[in-house]
Amino acid sequence: MEKLWSKDFILTNISNFLMAFAFYLIGTTMPFYIEEHFHTTESETGLILASYIIATLLLRPFSGFIVDAFPRKKVYIIAYFLFVFVYFGYMWASTITLFIIARMMHGGVWSIITTSSSTIAIDVIPAKRRGEGIGFFGLTTTLAMAIGPFIGLYLYEHFNFDYNFYSTIFFGIVGLITALLINVPTREIKAKSVISLDRFILKPAIPIGINLLFIAICYGMLFTYAAKYGMQLGVENIGLFFLFMAVGMMATRFFAGKLLDKGYVNQLMIASQATIALSFLLFGLASSDVLFFIAALFIGFGYGIASPTYQTMFVNIGTNDQRGTANSTFFSFYDLGIGLGMVLSGFMATYFNNQFHNLFLFCSASAATGIIYYMFISKNIYKAKKQN
């Protein structure tokens, strides 16, 4: 069996983790910063947080084209540098307008750095171990989603908010240095004279992208309001929520990737979305710290299976020279869902008078609907369009 854990794959995982860790370290505490610094309402905060999605969605299709049309490592390094630099913009923003501009700049850079990093990872993963490799690579992001907010909340509770920015910039710089050490396999860049839609978005995967929205919206709501919901319930050590999520995500790496490589896509997809639906139901009905953290464990478990499964489906639908486009399409739908979740959750929180449990009951229904959509639409499309 071909070696998975090469030096370059390890470096790719480390650099991606540090990039995502820097992003999510500050992400969960951003609602507190915006409300305290700019005195906004819940709905206004949701709109400001989601403003980066506008730039992300505008640039995401082009990011796939850029990654496929130019040397991937150069694109990755330039995007990484800009990713770190934009955090200074948050610190310097003295008005809501300037903050939104920085947020949108961040969205544009985020679209390119995430597409290039995942495409480089696929380039260094042996083809026969792609599902397993994508699973481990995806774990670096999902772990960052869990550990980053835990650290960010700790810093927010014990220090001035500037320390959140300083920490984000520090880890971003370390990640950039790590990225410089990666050796990316050389490839022939095919010249394409005709500009067509399939250079920017993987059209056959669009119906599966719609399926992805059902759980991505839920993640946007969770990322925005999990901490506030915990405070409302009187939960102590709310940051542990994200660590329990991380444990759930880590548990999936012992089997999910290998099952993907053996072709158990349908089983993993149904199981993951059912787990997400049930765990959000438990989360929305939680009445104690124990239920709060048990729900976190199973939410992490569900997303730990779903994310690499979706990404593998997108990559397998595209050809080898469409890997960047396949990844950018996957992230476009994920970003769209998260952004919709952020905006929708702000309005729903206002409508339900900040009774946050209603948001997560909605998420349970959304994930359950995604199962039905998959059974009748996505499963058949994947079977017909799968190429590798």
ROBAFI-90076 format. One record per residue: residue in one letter; x, y, z of N, C-alpha, C in turn. Coordinates in steps of 0.2 Angstrom, whole numbers, plus 5000, padded with zeros to 4 digits. Layout:
N
AXYZXYZXYZ/...
***
This chain:
388
M500449945000500050005000500450065000/E500350114996500750174995500750215002/K501250245003501350285010500950345010/L500550355015500150415016500450475019/W500750455025501050505029501750525027/S501850555021502450575019502650645022/K503250665022503450735025502950785022/D502850785016502450845013501750845015/F501450785016500750775019500750795026/I501250785030501250805037501250885037/L501750915033501850985033501151015030/T500850985026500251015023499651015028/N499650965032499150955038499351005043/I499951015045500151065050499951135048/S500151155042500051225039499251235039/N498951185037498151195036497851205043/F498151165048497851165055497951235058/L498551265057498751325060498351385057/M498251375050497851425047497151425049/A496851365050496151365052496051375060/F496551355063496651375071496651455072/A497051485068497051555068496351585066/F496051565061495351585059494851575065/Y494851515067494251495072494451515079/L495051535081495251555087494851625089/I494751665084494451725085493751725082/G493551675079492851675076492251675081/T492351635086491751625090491751685095/T492251715096492251775101492051845097/M492051835090491951895086491251925088/P490751885089490051925090490051965097/F490451945102490551985108490952045106/Y491452045102491852095101491452155097/I491052125092490652175088490152205092/E489752175096489252195100489552245106/E490052235108490352275114490752335111/H491052325105491452385102490952425098/F490452395094490052445090489352445092/H489152415098488452415101487952395096/T487952335093487552315088486952275091/T486452265087485952215089486152145086/E485752095088485852025086485852015079/S485352045076485252035068485852075065/E486052135067486552175064487252135065/T487352105071487952065072487952005067/G487451975066487451915061487551945054/L487351995052487452025045488152045044/I488452075050489152095049489652035049/L489451985053489851925053489851885046/A489251885043489151855037489451895031/S489651955032489851995026490451965022/Y490851925026491451895022491151845017/I490551825018490351775014490151805007/I490051865006489851895000490551894996/A491051914999491751914995491951844994/T491851794998492051724998491651694992/L490951704991490651674986490751704979/L490951774979491151804973491751774970/L492251764975492951744973493051664972/R492651634976492751554977492751524970/P492251534965492351504959492951514955/F493251584956493851604953494451574956/S494351554962494951524966495051454963/G494551424962494651354959495051364952/F494851414948495151424942495951444943/I496051484948496751514949497151454951/V496851404955497251354958497451304952/D496951294948497051244942497551274937/A497551344936497851374930498551404932/F498751404939499351434941499751384946/P500351394947500751354951500351354958/R500151294961499751294967500151314973/K500751304974501151324980501151404980/K501351434974501351504974500751534976/V500151514973499551534975499351534983/Y499551474985499451454993499851504997/I500451514995500951564999500651634999/I500551654993500251724993499651734997/A499151684996498551695000498651685007/Y499151645009499251635017499551705019/F499951735016500251805018499651855019/L499251855014498651905014498251885020/F498151825021497651795026497951825033/V498551825034498851845041498751925041/F498951955036498952025035498252055037/V497752025035497052055035496852065042/Y497152025047496952025054497152095057/F497652125054497852195056497252245055/G496952225049496352265047495752265052/Y495652215055495152205061495352255066/M496052255068496252285074496252365072/W496352385066496352455064495652485063/A495152435062494452465060494152495066/S494052565065493752605070492952615069/T492752595063491952605062491752535059/I491052535059490752465057490952465049/T490952515046491052515039491752485037/L492252505041492952485040492952415042/F492652395047492652325050492352275044/I491852295041491452255036491952255030/I492352305028492852305023493352255024/A493552255030494152205032493852135032/R493152125034492852065034492752035027/M492652075022492552055016493252045012/M493752085014494452065012494651995014/H494451985020494551915023494251865020/G493551875018493251825014493551805007/G493751855004494151844997494751804998/V495151815003495751785004495551715007/W495051705011494851635013494651595008/S494351615003494151574997494751544993/I495251584993495851564989496251514993/I496351535000496851495004496551425005/T495951415007495651355008495551305002/T495451334996495451294990496151274988/S496651314989497351294987497651244992/S497451254998497751205003497451135002/S496851135001496551065000496751034994/T496851074989497051044982497751024983/I498151054986498851034987498850974991/A498450964996498350905000498250844996/I497750854991497550804987498150784982/D498450834980499050824976499550774979/V499650784985500150744989499950674992/I499250664991498950604994498950554988/P499150484990499150434985498450424983/A498250414976497650404974497150354977/K497550294979497150244982496950254989/R497250304992497150324999496850395000/R496450414994496250484994495650494999/G495250445000494750455005494950465012/E495450415014495750415020496150485021/G496550505016496950565016496550625017/I496050625013495550685014495250685021/G495150635024494850625030495350655036/F495950635035496450665040496550735039/F496650755033496750825031496150865034/G495550845032494950875035494850885042/L495250835046495250835053495650895056/T496150915052496450975054496051035054/T495551045050495151095050494651085055/T494351025056493851015061494051025068/L494651005069495051005075495151085077/A495351115072495451195073494751225074/M494251205071493551225073493351215080/A493651165083493451145090493951175095/I494551175094495051195098495151265098/G495051295092495151375091494651405096/P494051395095493551435099493651425107/F493851365109494051355116494551395118/I495151405115495651445116495451525116/G495051535111494851605110494351625115/L493951585118493451605123493851615130/Y494351565131494851575137495151645137/L495451665131495751725130495251785131/Y494651775128494151835129493951845136/E493951785140493751795147494251815152/H494851805150495451825155495851885153/F495851905146496251955144495852005140/N496252065138495952115133495852075126/F495352095123495252065116495852065111/D496252115112496852125108497252065108/Y497252025113497651965114497351905109/N496751915108496451865103496751885096/F496851945094497151965088497851945088/Y498251965093498951945093499051865092/S498651825096498751755095498551735088/T498051755085497851735078498451755073/I498751815074499251835070499851785071/F500051775077500651735078500551665075/F499951625076499951565074499851565066/G499651615063499551625056500251625053/I500751665056501451675054501751605054/V501651565060502051505060501751455055/G501051455053500851415048501151435041/L501251505040501551525034502251495033/I502551495038503251475038503251395036/T502751365039502751285038502551275031/A502051315028501851305021502451315016/L502951355018503451375013503951305012/L503851265017504251205017503951145013/I503351155011503051095007503251095000/N503451034998503651014991502950994987/V502751024983502151014979502350974972/P502050914971502250884964502150934958/T502650924954502550964948502050934943/R501650984940501150954935501151004929/E500850974924500751014917500151054918/I500251114917499651164917499351164910/K498751134909498451134903498151204900/A498351224894498151284891497351274889/K496951324891496251324889496051384886/S495851384880495751444876495051474877/V494651424879493951444879493651454887/I493451514888493151524895492451494895/S492351454900491751414901491551414908/L490951394910490751394917491051344920/D491251284917491551224921492251244923/R492551294921493151314923493151344930/F492551364932492451404939491951364944/I491551324941491151284946490951214942/L491051164947490951094944490151084944/K489951094938489151094937488851024939/P489150964937488850904939488750894947/A489150934950489050924958488550974961/I488251014957487851064960487251034964/P486950984962486350954966486650934973/I487250904973487550874979487750934984/G487950994980488051054984487451074988/I486951074985486251094988486151054994/N486350984993486250944999486650965005/L487250985003487751005008487451065012/L487051105009486851165012486451155019/F486051095018485651075024486051075031/I486651045030487051045037487551105037/A487751135032488151195032487851255036/I487151265034486751315038486751305045/C486751235047486751225054487351235058/Y487951225054488551245057488651315058/G488351355053488451435054488051455060/M487451425061487051445067487451425074/L487751365073488151335079488751375081/F489151395075489751435076489551505079/T488951535078488751595080488451595087/Y488051545088487751555095487851495100/A488251445099488351395103488551425110/A489051475110489351505116488751535120/K488351575116487851615120487251575122/Y487151515119486651465121486851435128/G487551415128487851395134487751435140/M487851505139487851555144487051555146/Q486651555142485951555143485751495148/L486051435146485851385150486251375157/G486651425158487051425164487651375164/V487851355158488351305158489051335160/E489451295164490051315166490551285161/N491151325160491651305155491351285148/I491051345145490751335139491251315134/G491851335134492351315129492451245128/L492251205134492351125133491851105128/F491351135126490951115120491351105114/F491751145113492151135106492651085107/L492951065113493351015114493050945113/F492350945116491950885115491850865108/M491750925104491650915097492250885094/A492850915096493450885093493550815094/V493350795100493450715102492950675097/G492350705096491950665091492250665084/M492450715082492750725075493350675075/M493850675080494350625080494250555080/A493650535083493450465083493250445076/T493050485072492850465065493450445061/R494050475063494650465058494850385059/F494650355063494850285064494550235059/F493950265056493650215051493350255045/A493150315046492750345040493150345034/G493750365034494150375028494250305024/K494450255028494550185025493850165022/L493350175026492650155023492550195016/L492750255016492650295010492950265004/D493650245005494050215000493750144998/K493350115002493050055001492350054997/G492150124996491550134993490950144997/Y490950145003490350155008490150225008/V490050255003489850325003489150335005/N488750295002487950305004487850295012/Q488150245014488050225021488350275026/L488950305024489250355028488850425028/M488550435022488150495021487550495025/I487150445025486550435028486650435036/A487150395038487350395045487550455048/S487950495044488250565047487650615048/Q487250615043486650665043486150645048/A486050585049485550565054485850575061/T486550565062486850585068486850665070/I486950705064486850775065486150795067/A485650765064484950785065484850765073/L484950705075484850685082485250725087/S485850735085486250775090486050845091/F485750875086485550945086484850945090/L484450895089483850885093484050885100/L484550845102484750835109484950905112/F485350935107485651005109485151055111/G484651055106484051105107483651095113/L483651025115483251015121483651005128/A484251025127484751015133484551055139/S484551025145484351055151484851055156/S485451025154485951015159486651015156/D487151025160487851025157488050965153/V487750905156487950835153487650835146/L487050845146486750845139487050895134/F487150955136487551005132488150975129/F488550945133489250915131489150855127/I488650805129488550745125488350765118/A487850815117487650835111488250865107/A488750895110489350925107489750865104/L489850815108490250755106489950725099/F489250715099488950685093488850735087/I488850795089488850845083489550835080/G490050835083490750825081490750765077/F490550715080490550645076490150645069/G489650675069489250685063489550725058/Y489850785060490250825055490850795053/G491150755058491850725056491750675050/I491150645050491050595044490750635038/A490350685039490050715033490450755029/S490950795032491350845028491750805023/P492250755026492650725021492250685016/T491650655018491250615013491050665007/Y490750725009490550775004491150794999/Q491650805002492250824998492450774994/T492550714996492750654992492250644986/M491550654987491150654982491250704976/F491350764979491550824974492150804970/V492650784973493250774970493250714965/N492850664967492750604963492350614956/I491950664957491450684951491950724946/G492450764948492850804943493450754941/T493750784935494250744932494950774936/N495450744935496150764938496250834938/D496150864932496350934930495750984933/Q495250954936494750994939494750994947/R495250974950495350964957495251034960/G495551084958495451144961494751174960/T494451154954493751174953493251134958/A493351074958492951034963493051054970/N493651064972493651094979493351164980/S493451204975493151274976492351264976/T492051224972491351214972491151184979/F491551134982491351104988491351164993/F491851204994491951254999491451314997/S491251324991490751374989490051364993/F489851294992489251274995489251275003/Y489851255005489951255013489951325015/D490351375012490351445014489651475013/L489251455008488651485007488151465013/G488151405015487751375020487951405027/I488551415028488851445034488551515035/G488651555029488451625029487651635030/L487351585026486551585027486451575035/G486751525037486651505044486751565049/M487351605048487451665052486951715052/V486751735045486251785044485551765047/L485351695045484651675047484651665055/S485151645058485151635065485051705069/G485351755066485351825069484551845069/F484251835063483551855063483151805067/M483251745067482851695071482951715079/A483551725081483651745088483251805090/T483251855085482851915087482051895087/Y481851855082481151835082480951795088/F481351745090481251705096481451735102/N481551805102481751835108482351805112/N482851795108483451765111483351695114/Q482851655112482751585115483151545110/F483851535111484251505106484151435105/H483751395109483651325108483251315102/N482851365100482451355094482851355088/L483451385088483851385082484151315081/F484251275086484551215085484051155084/L483451175086482851125084482751135077/F482851195074482751205067483351165063/C483951165066484451135063484351055063/S484051025068483850955068483450945062/A482950985061482450975055482850985048/S483251025048483651045042484050985040/A484450955045484850895043484450835041/A483850825045483350775043483150775036/T482950835034482750855027483350835022/G483950845024484550835020484550755018/I484350715023484350645022483850625016/I483250655017482750635011483050655005/Y483350715004483550744998484150694995/Y484550675000485150634997484850564995/M484350534998484050474996483750474989/F483450534987483050534981483450574976/I483950614977484250654972485050644972/S485350654977486150654977486450584976/K486150534979486350474978486450444971/N485850464967485850444960486250484956/I486350544957486750594953487550574954/Y487750554960488450534962488550464958/K488150424958488250354955488350364947/A487950414945487950424937488550464935/K488850514940489350564938490050544940/K490050494945490750474948491250454942/Q491850484943492350474937492950434940/N493150444947493750414949493650404957/
***
